[in-house]
């Protein structure tokens, strides 16, 4: 697919992504008050596997999700080597590409292996196709269609095309009953998918609870729909309602790293107390660098419309993810200093339970590229291998996320 078609979409999409960045600006003063070394230091983890419960947060990032999958495999490998078993994951939260990865984690290592196949073999044409309207002059196109690309969405979980909706429905619908059963299992495993209801202008979190289960596949797809590039997904406000379907889109517009959503779902009765929180981000700490970018094309000195649009999307997402993680670190520091959960929630918006989890952030050492919506198997395989290698280094005994 001609990569030059991606530019107008990326610029328009980034308008929405900027909302997430703006929502964090008000917290800058509080974040800046935390010690710089805290942003790299891991809160001391509990020793031994007994009584451990792990929460996983998966960020947005489009094709960069391949790095996240590699880092996930590194985490599974490190936990198994340290404790002789798979990690006891109890809550999983994902946005955008993280929403596509999240439901596979319900199935442990088998799910990680399955989603690895997705992120190392997928081609652009496997998941999206240009709409005919994309060849129209921009003013006419903008007045007649809601997105540049389609994803094969039919509105029916039983049917789909070879595009993203077809792949998602084929992979998840047969597993949906088991995904739902995990909600009330002993111990439970809860899923939180961050999407955005564009009609209401409000977040919408889809879970694997009995009341949400039928809507979950639609919510996962909606969370991955980058505005204007990909189509809004109509979803009822109430499960089963045939009317009042609102357009839903990318959850990373308001939460690149859906940390608050993870804590909120964990707090539902019966509350899940998390001992460990692992955030897997597709973006380095802002500002990253392009010294070892996987995508080979450097940003030009005289950028085109396409170049600016794609670059803007990456930088806004990178900055937003960094601010959201910094906000979490500030909240954990407040809790460690004795501030009550209610006071921390009032200051940061994060409802951290009475006992704060140990924190590990796995993220690339360098920026992966400037094109989050360029799905090329060779590049994504390289990103996966990089995530696997960097994840292992960060989880090693001398790394910043060493398991204890």
Protein Blocks (a to p, Z undefined) as FASTA:
>chain_A
ZZklmmmmmmmmmmmmmmmmmmmmmmmmmmmmpcfklmmpccdddehjehpacdddddeh
ijmlmmmmmmmmmmmmmmmmmnopacddfbdcdehjlmmmmmmmmnommlmmmmmmmmmm
bcfklmgccdfklmpcfklmmmmccbfbdehigoiakbccfblklmmmmmmmmmmmmmmm
mmmmccddddddddddfklopacdddfbfklmmmmmmmmmmmmmcghkaccddddfbghi
aghiacdddfklmomblfklmmmmmmpccddddfbdcdddfbdcddddfklgfblbdcdf
bdcfklmmmmmmmmmmmmmmmmmmmmmmmmmmmmmnopafklmmmmnopacdfbdcdddd
dddfbdfbjcfkbccfklmmmmmmmmmmmmmmmmmmklmkbcZZ
